[in-house]
Amino acid sequence: MTEIIGCARKMNLLNIELEVVADNKAAIVLYHKMGFSDVGVLKHYWLANNVYSDAIVMQKCLDD
């Protein structure tokens, strides 16, 4: 993720957005530590093993 953020900065992007399965607590904690903020929820977004899960949409602004 650090390399992706670095590449995005070199490309002069203003922000990065990602989606993570809502019950993936470890990934959510990691993304928060890396400066991502929650910006929304996509209800019943992911389908795995015939079960739908919500996704959390996260964003990191790169202008800092």
Secondary structure, 3 states (H helix, E strand, C coil): CHHHHHHHHHCCCCEEEEEEECCCHHHHHHHHHCCCEEEEEEEEEEEECCEEEEEEEEEEECCC
